[in-house]
Amino acid sequence: MATVQKSMRIPKETVKEIQDIALQKGKDFSTITKELLEGAIKMHRCPGIAFAEGVSGRRARIAGTGIEVWEVIANYKSVEKDLNRLITIYHWLTEIQLRAALAYYTAYPDEIEDLMAKNEIWTRENVQKRYPFLTATRA
């Protein structure tokens, strides 16, 4: 992606927070600032979506839940994109929350498709091969 250099004034407290995050993550100031701005833009475009840090990076979730957008979309596709069936699956969520996930997918399909593809490799056989101690039998 092409980048443009811009100059801006940032409060000292904000700079300190960004520097602390950069230090924790082992990344430079510009990279962290870019990630934070991109996340803010995505949340602005898709109200009801928040980001949480996980072992594989920042991922879009339905705000106030631990449910990641890619999980909702995978289930949505499994019920042939039937919103009523999706509402039944996630009966504890509101329709607005589910629509937020659908809207995020509409805005950022490549991101969500990539996460779904990465999840699909975790079959029982692949887990057993990679982590045999998880399926070891008792003596």
TIVO-2410 file (N, C-alpha, C; in nm, 3 decimals):
# residues 139
REC num residu      c1      c2      c3 atome chaine
REC   1      M   0.084  -0.117   0.000     N      A
REC   1      M   0.000   0.000   0.000    CA      A
REC   1      M   0.089   0.124   0.000     C      A
REC   2      A   0.057   0.218  -0.083     N      A
REC   2      A   0.132   0.343  -0.090    CA      A
REC   2      A   0.108   0.423   0.038     C      A
REC   3      T   0.211   0.490   0.082     N      A
REC   3      T   0.198   0.571   0.202    CA      A
REC   3      T   0.226   0.716   0.170     C      A
REC   4      V   0.176   0.803   0.255     N      A
REC   4      V   0.196   0.947   0.243    CA      A
REC   4      V   0.249   0.997   0.376     C      A
REC   5      Q   0.349   1.079   0.371     N      A
REC   5      Q   0.402   1.135   0.494    CA      A
REC   5      Q   0.322   1.259   0.531     C      A
REC   6      K   0.277   1.265   0.656     N      A
REC   6      K   0.202   1.378   0.708    CA      A
REC   6      K   0.263   1.420   0.841     C      A
REC   7      S   0.253   1.546   0.870     N      A
REC   7      S   0.299   1.597   0.997    CA      A
REC   7      S   0.176   1.632   1.080     C      A
REC   8      M   0.179   1.598   1.209     N      A
REC   8      M   0.066   1.633   1.294    CA      A
REC   8      M   0.114   1.657   1.437     C      A
REC   9      R   0.037   1.730   1.509     N      A
REC   9      R   0.068   1.757   1.648    CA      A
REC   9      R  -0.012   1.659   1.734     C      A
REC  10      I   0.059   1.589   1.821     N      A
REC  10      I  -0.002   1.488   1.906    CA      A
REC  10      I   0.030   1.524   2.051     C      A
REC  11      P  -0.068   1.518   2.140     N      A
REC  11      P  -0.040   1.548   2.281    CA      A
REC  11      P   0.068   1.455   2.336     C      A
REC  12      K   0.149   1.508   2.426     N      A
REC  12      K   0.260   1.431   2.485    CA      A
REC  12      K   0.211   1.300   2.547     C      A
REC  13      E   0.095   1.304   2.613     N      A
REC  13      E   0.042   1.183   2.678    CA      A
REC  13      E   0.011   1.074   2.575     C      A
REC  14      T  -0.040   1.116   2.460     N      A
REC  14      T  -0.071   1.021   2.353    CA      A
REC  14      T   0.056   0.962   2.295     C      A
REC  15      V   0.155   1.046   2.274     N      A
REC  15      V   0.285   0.999   2.225    CA      A
REC  15      V   0.343   0.897   2.322     C      A
REC  16      K   0.334   0.926   2.450     N      A
REC  16      K   0.387   0.833   2.552    CA      A
REC  16      K   0.315   0.699   2.547     C      A
REC  17      E   0.182   0.703   2.533     N      A
REC  17      E   0.104   0.578   2.524    CA      A
REC  17      E   0.145   0.497   2.401     C      A
REC  18      I   0.159   0.565   2.288     N      A
REC  18      I   0.199   0.495   2.165    CA      A
REC  18      I   0.340   0.437   2.180     C      A
REC  19      Q   0.431   0.513   2.239     N      A
REC  19      Q   0.567   0.462   2.262    CA      A
REC  19      Q   0.566   0.340   2.352     C      A
REC  20      D   0.483   0.342   2.456     N      A
REC  20      D   0.473   0.227   2.547    CA      A
REC  20      D   0.421   0.103   2.473     C      A
REC  21      I   0.320   0.122   2.391     N      A
REC  21      I   0.265   0.009   2.313    CA      A
REC  21      I   0.370  -0.043   2.217     C      A
REC  22      A   0.441   0.047   2.151     N      A
REC  22      A   0.546   0.007   2.057    CA      A
REC  22      A   0.654  -0.073   2.128     C      A
REC  23      L   0.692  -0.030   2.245     N      A
REC  23      L   0.794  -0.102   2.323    CA      A
REC  23      L   0.745  -0.241   2.361     C      A
REC  24      Q   0.621  -0.250   2.408     N      A
REC  24      Q   0.563  -0.379   2.447    CA      A
REC  24      Q   0.557  -0.477   2.330     C      A
REC  25      K   0.525  -0.426   2.212     N      A
REC  25      K   0.507  -0.512   2.095    CA      A
REC  25      K   0.635  -0.530   2.016     C      A
REC  26      G   0.738  -0.455   2.048     N      A
REC  26      G   0.862  -0.465   1.972    CA      A
REC  26      G   0.849  -0.409   1.832     C      A
REC  27      K   0.767  -0.306   1.817     N      A
REC  27      K   0.747  -0.242   1.687    CA      A
REC  27      K   0.783  -0.094   1.698     C      A
REC  28      D   0.797  -0.030   1.585     N      A
REC  28      D   0.832   0.112   1.587    CA      A
REC  28      D   0.707   0.199   1.602     C      A
REC  29      F   0.731   0.324   1.638     N      A
REC  29      F   0.625   0.421   1.664    CA      A
REC  29      F   0.531   0.435   1.545     C      A
REC  30      S   0.586   0.448   1.425     N      A
REC  30      S   0.502   0.468   1.306    CA      A
REC  30      S   0.411   0.349   1.279     C      A
REC  31      T   0.463   0.228   1.296     N      A
REC  31      T   0.383   0.108   1.272    CA      A
REC  31      T   0.266   0.101   1.369     C      A
REC  32      I   0.293   0.125   1.496     N      A
REC  32      I   0.187   0.120   1.597    CA      A
REC  32      I   0.084   0.230   1.572     C      A
REC  33      T   0.131   0.351   1.540     N      A
REC  33      T   0.040   0.461   1.514    CA      A
REC  33      T  -0.051   0.427   1.395     C      A
REC  34      K   0.006   0.370   1.291     N      A
REC  34      K  -0.071   0.330   1.173    CA      A
REC  34      K  -0.176   0.225   1.212     C      A
REC  35      E  -0.136   0.124   1.290     N      A
REC  35      E  -0.230   0.020   1.333    CA      A
REC  35      E  -0.344   0.079   1.414     C      A
REC  36      L  -0.313   0.170   1.505     N      A
REC  36      L  -0.416   0.230   1.589    CA      A
REC  36      L  -0.512   0.316   1.506     C      A
REC  37      L  -0.458   0.391   1.412     N      A
REC  37      L  -0.543   0.474   1.327    CA      A
REC  37      L  -0.633   0.388   1.238     C      A
REC  38      E  -0.577   0.282   1.181     N      A
REC  38      E  -0.658   0.192   1.098    CA      A
REC  38      E  -0.770   0.129   1.179     C      A
REC  39      G  -0.740   0.087   1.301     N      A
REC  39      G  -0.843   0.029   1.388    CA      A
REC  39      G  -0.952   0.130   1.420     C      A
REC  40      A  -0.912   0.253   1.448     N      A
REC  40      A  -1.010   0.358   1.478    CA      A
REC  40      A  -1.100   0.385   1.357     C      A
REC  41      I  -1.042   0.385   1.239     N      A
REC  41      I  -1.121   0.407   1.117    CA      A
REC  41      I  -1.220   0.293   1.096     C      A
REC  42      K  -1.174   0.170   1.117     N      A
REC  42      K  -1.263   0.055   1.101    CA      A
REC  42      K  -1.378   0.060   1.200     C      A
REC  43      M  -1.349   0.097   1.326     N      A
REC  43      M  -1.457   0.105   1.425    CA      A
REC  43      M  -1.551   0.220   1.393     C      A
REC  44      H  -1.500   0.326   1.334     N      A
REC  44      H  -1.585   0.439   1.293    CA      A
REC  44      H  -1.678   0.397   1.179     C      A
REC  45      R  -1.624   0.321   1.085     N      A
REC  45      R  -1.704   0.274   0.971    CA      A
REC  45      R  -1.804   0.167   1.011     C      A
REC  46      C  -1.772   0.089   1.113     N      A
REC  46      C  -1.856  -0.025   1.153    CA      A
REC  46      C  -1.886  -0.018   1.303     C      A
REC  47      P  -1.980   0.068   1.342     N      A
REC  47      P  -2.015   0.075   1.485    CA      A
REC  47      P  -2.058  -0.062   1.536     C      A
REC  48      G  -2.019  -0.091   1.659     N      A
REC  48      G  -2.052  -0.221   1.718    CA      A
REC  48      G  -1.939  -0.320   1.707     C      A
REC  49      I  -1.830  -0.280   1.641     N      A
REC  49      I  -1.713  -0.365   1.627    CA      A
REC  49      I  -1.600  -0.304   1.709     C      A
REC  50      A  -1.528  -0.389   1.778     N      A
REC  50      A  -1.411  -0.347   1.856    CA      A
REC  50      A  -1.296  -0.441   1.820     C      A
REC  51      F  -1.179  -0.406   1.865     N      A
REC  51      F  -1.062  -0.488   1.837    CA      A
REC  51      F  -1.001  -0.537   1.967     C      A
REC  52      A  -0.955  -0.660   1.965     N      A
REC  52      A  -0.889  -0.717   2.082    CA      A
REC  52      A  -0.761  -0.784   2.036     C      A
REC  53      E  -0.663  -0.775   2.121     N      A
REC  53      E  -0.534  -0.835   2.093    CA      A
REC  53      E  -0.541  -0.983   2.129     C      A
REC  54      G  -0.495  -1.066   2.038     N      A
REC  54      G  -0.490  -1.209   2.063    CA      A
REC  54      G  -0.353  -1.262   2.029     C      A
REC  55      V  -0.335  -1.392   2.040     N      A
REC  55      V  -0.205  -1.450   2.012    CA      A
REC  55      V  -0.164  -1.430   1.867     C      A
REC  56      S  -0.261  -1.411   1.780     N      A
REC  56      S  -0.228  -1.391   1.639    CA      A
REC  56      S  -0.252  -1.247   1.593     C      A
REC  57      G  -0.253  -1.153   1.687     N      A
REC  57      G  -0.268  -1.013   1.651    CA      A
REC  57      G  -0.404  -0.956   1.684     C      A
REC  58      R  -0.426  -0.833   1.642     N      A
REC  58      R  -0.553  -0.764   1.666    CA      A
REC  58      R  -0.659  -0.818   1.571     C      A
REC  59      R  -0.774  -0.849   1.629     N      A
REC  59      R  -0.881  -0.905   1.547    CA      A
REC  59      R  -1.013  -0.837   1.581     C      A
REC  60      A  -1.097  -0.825   1.480     N      A
REC  60      A  -1.227  -0.762   1.494    CA      A
REC  60      A  -1.322  -0.855   1.570     C      A
REC  61      R  -1.390  -0.797   1.668     N      A
REC  61      R  -1.488  -0.871   1.748    CA      A
REC  61      R  -1.615  -0.789   1.758     C      A
REC  62      I  -1.723  -0.858   1.791     N      A
REC  62      I  -1.845  -0.787   1.824    CA      A
REC  62      I  -1.820  -0.722   1.960     C      A
REC  63      A  -1.837  -0.590   1.966     N      A
REC  63      A  -1.808  -0.516   2.089    CA      A
REC  63      A  -1.882  -0.575   2.208     C      A
REC  64      G  -1.810  -0.586   2.319     N      A
REC  64      G  -1.870  -0.637   2.441    CA      A
REC  64      G  -1.878  -0.788   2.450     C      A
REC  65      T  -1.826  -0.856   2.350     N      A
REC  65      T  -1.826  -1.002   2.349    CA      A
REC  65      T  -1.685  -1.051   2.317     C      A
REC  66      G  -1.664  -1.177   2.327     N      A
REC  66      G  -1.538  -1.237   2.284    CA      A
REC  66      G  -1.551  -1.300   2.147     C      A
REC  67      I  -1.662  -1.272   2.079     N      A
REC  67      I  -1.690  -1.338   1.952    CA      A
REC  67      I  -1.628  -1.260   1.838     C      A
REC  68      E  -1.541  -1.328   1.766     N      A
REC  68      E  -1.473  -1.262   1.654    CA      A
REC  68      E  -1.563  -1.263   1.531     C      A
REC  69      V  -1.546  -1.160   1.450     N      A
REC  69      V  -1.630  -1.143   1.331    CA      A
REC  69      V  -1.617  -1.264   1.239     C      A
REC  70      W  -1.496  -1.316   1.221     N      A
REC  70      W  -1.479  -1.428   1.129    CA      A
REC  70      W  -1.562  -1.549   1.172     C      A
REC  71      E  -1.579  -1.568   1.304     N      A
REC  71      E  -1.658  -1.682   1.354    CA      A
REC  71      E  -1.805  -1.666   1.313     C      A
REC  72      V  -1.857  -1.545   1.329     N      A
REC  72      V  -1.996  -1.518   1.291    CA      A
REC  72      V  -2.015  -1.541   1.142     C      A
REC  73      I  -1.920  -1.492   1.062     N      A
REC  73      I  -1.932  -1.505   0.916    CA      A
REC  73      I  -1.921  -1.651   0.874     C      A
REC  74      A  -1.833  -1.727   0.937     N      A
REC  74      A  -1.823  -1.870   0.904    CA      A
REC  74      A  -1.956  -1.939   0.932     C      A
REC  75      N  -2.019  -1.907   1.043     N      A
REC  75      N  -2.150  -1.967   1.074    CA      A
REC  75      N  -2.258  -1.915   0.980     C      A
REC  76      Y  -2.251  -1.789   0.944     N      A
REC  76      Y  -2.347  -1.731   0.850    CA      A
REC  76      Y  -2.341  -1.805   0.717     C      A
REC  77      K  -2.221  -1.833   0.671     N      A
REC  77      K  -2.206  -1.907   0.546    CA      A
REC  77      K  -2.254  -2.051   0.561     C      A
REC  78      S  -2.233  -2.109   0.679     N      A
REC  78      S  -2.274  -2.249   0.699    CA      A
REC  78      S  -2.426  -2.265   0.701     C      A
REC  79      V  -2.499  -2.157   0.729     N      A
REC  79      V  -2.646  -2.162   0.726    CA      A
REC  79      V  -2.699  -2.093   0.600     C      A
REC  80      E  -2.615  -2.095   0.497     N      A
REC  80      E  -2.652  -2.044   0.365    CA      A
REC  80      E  -2.698  -1.898   0.369     C      A
REC  81      K  -2.630  -1.819   0.450     N      A
REC  81      K  -2.654  -1.674   0.461    CA      A
REC  81      K  -2.798  -1.641   0.499     C      A
REC  82      D  -2.852  -1.722   0.588     N      A
REC  82      D  -2.988  -1.702   0.638    CA      A
REC  82      D  -2.978  -1.629   0.773     C      A
REC  83      L  -3.016  -1.502   0.774     N      A
REC  83      L  -3.004  -1.421   0.895    CA      A
REC  83      L  -3.085  -1.478   1.011     C      A
REC  84      N  -3.204  -1.530   0.984     N      A
REC  84      N  -3.287  -1.586   1.091    CA      A
REC  84      N  -3.219  -1.706   1.157     C      A
REC  85      R  -3.155  -1.790   1.077     N      A
REC  85      R  -3.084  -1.905   1.134    CA      A
REC  85      R  -2.962  -1.858   1.213     C      A
REC  86      L  -2.895  -1.753   1.164     N      A
REC  86      L  -2.780  -1.698   1.237    CA      A
REC  86      L  -2.825  -1.644   1.372     C      A
REC  87      I  -2.939  -1.576   1.374     N      A
REC  87      I  -2.995  -1.524   1.500    CA      A
REC  87      I  -3.024  -1.639   1.596     C      A
REC  88      T  -3.069  -1.751   1.545     N      A
REC  88      T  -3.096  -1.868   1.629    CA      A
REC  88      T  -2.965  -1.923   1.687     C      A
REC  89      I  -2.861  -1.928   1.606     N      A
REC  89      I  -2.730  -1.977   1.653    CA      A
REC  89      I  -2.679  -1.889   1.767     C      A
REC  90      Y  -2.685  -1.759   1.746     N      A
REC  90      Y  -2.635  -1.662   1.845    CA      A
REC  90      Y  -2.752  -1.597   1.917     C      A
REC  91      H  -2.836  -1.678   1.979     N      A
REC  91      H  -2.959  -1.630   2.039    CA      A
REC  91      H  -2.937  -1.528   2.151     C      A
REC  92      W  -2.820  -1.525   2.209     N      A
REC  92      W  -2.792  -1.431   2.317    CA      A
REC  92      W  -2.745  -1.294   2.266     C      A
REC  93      L  -2.719  -1.284   2.136     N      A
REC  93      L  -2.680  -1.156   2.077    CA      A
REC  93      L  -2.801  -1.090   2.012     C      A
REC  94      T  -2.793  -0.959   2.000     N      A
REC  94      T  -2.902  -0.888   1.932    CA      A
REC  94      T  -2.881  -0.894   1.781     C      A
REC  95      E  -2.988  -0.870   1.709     N      A
REC  95      E  -2.977  -0.864   1.563    CA      A
REC  95      E  -2.881  -0.752   1.522     C      A
REC  96      I  -2.882  -0.644   1.596     N      A
REC  96      I  -2.792  -0.531   1.565    CA      A
REC  96      I  -2.646  -0.574   1.579     C      A
REC  97      Q  -2.615  -0.652   1.681     N      A
REC  97      Q  -2.477  -0.700   1.697    CA      A
REC  97      Q  -2.435  -0.789   1.580     C      A
REC  98      L  -2.526  -0.876   1.539     N      A
REC  98      L  -2.495  -0.964   1.426    CA      A
REC  98      L  -2.483  -0.885   1.297     C      A
REC  99      R  -2.568  -0.786   1.280     N      A
REC  99      R  -2.559  -0.703   1.160    CA      A
REC  99      R  -2.428  -0.622   1.157     C      A
REC 100      A  -2.376  -0.588   1.274     N      A
REC 100      A  -2.247  -0.518   1.280    CA      A
REC 100      A  -2.138  -0.609   1.225     C      A
REC 101      A  -2.142  -0.737   1.261     N      A
REC 101      A  -2.043  -0.832   1.209    CA      A
REC 101      A  -2.057  -0.847   1.058     C      A
REC 102      L  -2.180  -0.856   1.010     N      A
REC 102      L  -2.204  -0.867   0.867    CA      A
REC 102      L  -2.156  -0.741   0.794     C      A
REC 103      A  -2.178  -0.626   0.853     N      A
REC 103      A  -2.134  -0.501   0.791    CA      A
REC 103      A  -1.982  -0.495   0.786     C      A
REC 104      Y  -1.916  -0.543   0.891     N      A
REC 104      Y  -1.770  -0.543   0.892    CA      A
REC 104      Y  -1.718  -0.634   0.780     C      A
REC 105      Y  -1.781  -0.748   0.764     N      A
REC 105      Y  -1.741  -0.840   0.658    CA      A
REC 105      Y  -1.761  -0.776   0.520     C      A
REC 106      T  -1.869  -0.703   0.504     N      A
REC 106      T  -1.894  -0.635   0.377    CA      A
REC 106      T  -1.785  -0.532   0.349     C      A
REC 107      A  -1.742  -0.461   0.453     N      A
REC 107      A  -1.640  -0.358   0.437    CA      A
REC 107      A  -1.499  -0.415   0.422     C      A
REC 108      Y  -1.472  -0.528   0.488     N      A
REC 108      Y  -1.336  -0.584   0.490    CA      A
REC 108      Y  -1.336  -0.735   0.461     C      A
REC 109      P  -1.388  -0.775   0.346     N      A
REC 109      P  -1.403  -0.918   0.317    CA      A
REC 109      P  -1.270  -0.993   0.311     C      A
REC 110      D  -1.167  -0.933   0.256     N      A
REC 110      D  -1.039  -1.005   0.244    CA      A
REC 110      D  -0.982  -1.040   0.381     C      A
REC 111      E  -0.991  -0.947   0.475     N      A
REC 111      E  -0.942  -0.971   0.611    CA      A
REC 111      E  -1.013  -1.090   0.674     C      A
REC 112      I  -1.145  -1.094   0.663     N      A
REC 112      I  -1.224  -1.200   0.725    CA      A
REC 112      I  -1.205  -1.333   0.653     C      A
REC 113      E  -1.201  -1.330   0.521     N      A
REC 113      E  -1.178  -1.454   0.445    CA      A
REC 113      E  -1.042  -1.515   0.481     C      A
REC 114      D  -0.941  -1.431   0.500     N      A
REC 114      D  -0.809  -1.478   0.538    CA      A
REC 114      D  -0.812  -1.547   0.674     C      A
REC 115      L  -0.882  -1.488   0.770     N      A
REC 115      L  -0.893  -1.549   0.903    CA      A
REC 115      L  -0.969  -1.681   0.898     C      A
REC 116      M  -1.075  -1.687   0.817     N      A
REC 116      M  -1.150  -1.813   0.805    CA      A
REC 116      M  -1.064  -1.921   0.743     C      A
REC 117      A  -0.985  -1.886   0.643     N      A
REC 117      A  -0.896  -1.984   0.578    CA      A
REC 117      A  -0.792  -2.036   0.677     C      A
REC 118      K  -0.738  -1.947   0.757     N      A
REC 118      K  -0.639  -1.990   0.858    CA      A
REC 118      K  -0.701  -2.083   0.961     C      A
REC 119      N  -0.826  -2.061   0.995     N      A
REC 119      N  -0.893  -2.147   1.092    CA      A
REC 119      N  -0.923  -2.285   1.035     C      A
REC 120      E  -0.951  -2.292   0.906     N      A
REC 120      E  -0.987  -2.419   0.843    CA      A
REC 120      E  -0.875  -2.523   0.846     C      A
REC 121      I  -0.751  -2.481   0.861     N      A
REC 121      I  -0.640  -2.578   0.865    CA      A
REC 121      I  -0.636  -2.654   0.996     C      A
REC 122      W  -0.709  -2.606   1.099     N      A
REC 122      W  -0.705  -2.670   1.229    CA      A
REC 122      W  -0.805  -2.785   1.238     C      A
REC 123      T  -0.779  -2.889   1.162     N      A
REC 123      T  -0.860  -3.009   1.170    CA      A
REC 123      T  -0.810  -3.094   1.286     C      A
REC 124      R  -0.888  -3.191   1.327     N      A
REC 124      R  -0.848  -3.280   1.436    CA      A
REC 124      R  -0.714  -3.347   1.403     C      A
REC 125      E  -0.699  -3.390   1.278     N      A
REC 125      E  -0.576  -3.458   1.236    CA      A
REC 125      E  -0.454  -3.364   1.243     C      A
REC 126      N  -0.471  -3.241   1.199     N      A
REC 126      N  -0.361  -3.145   1.203    CA      A
REC 126      N  -0.322  -3.111   1.347     C      A
REC 127      V  -0.421  -3.101   1.435     N      A
REC 127      V  -0.391  -3.074   1.575    CA      A
REC 127      V  -0.316  -3.191   1.636     C      A
REC 128      Q  -0.359  -3.313   1.606     N      A
REC 128      Q  -0.291  -3.431   1.660    CA      A
REC 128      Q  -0.148  -3.440   1.611     C      A
REC 129      K  -0.124  -3.408   1.485     N      A
REC 129      K   0.012  -3.411   1.431    CA      A
REC 129      K   0.100  -3.305   1.496     C      A
REC 130      R   0.046  -3.186   1.508     N      A
REC 130      R   0.125  -3.075   1.559    CA      A
REC 130      R   0.141  -3.078   1.710     C      A
REC 131      Y   0.038  -3.121   1.781     N      A
REC 131      Y   0.039  -3.122   1.927    CA      A
REC 131      Y  -0.005  -3.260   1.979     C      A
REC 132      P   0.076  -3.363   1.961     N      A
REC 132      P   0.035  -3.497   1.999    CA      A
REC 132      P   0.005  -3.512   2.148     C      A
REC 133      F   0.065  -3.430   2.232     N      A
REC 133      F   0.041  -3.439   2.375    CA      A
REC 133      F  -0.103  -3.401   2.414     C      A
REC 134      L  -0.173  -3.330   2.326     N      A
REC 134      L  -0.311  -3.293   2.354    CA      A
REC 134      L  -0.407  -3.411   2.341     C      A
REC 135      T  -0.366  -3.512   2.266     N      A
REC 135      T  -0.455  -3.625   2.242    CA      A
REC 135      T  -0.398  -3.755   2.297     C      A
REC 136      A  -0.297  -3.744   2.379     N      A
REC 136      A  -0.236  -3.864   2.437    CA      A
REC 136      A  -0.337  -3.936   2.526     C      A
REC 137      T  -0.335  -4.069   2.520     N      A
REC 137      T  -0.425  -4.148   2.603    CA      A
REC 137      T  -0.362  -4.172   2.739     C      A
REC 138      R  -0.448  -4.198   2.836     N      A
REC 138      R  -0.400  -4.223   2.972    CA      A
REC 138      R  -0.356  -4.368   2.982     C      A
REC 139      A  -0.256  -4.389   3.064     N      A
REC 139      A  -0.205  -4.525   3.083    CA      A
REC 139      A  -0.282  -4.598   3.190     C      A
***
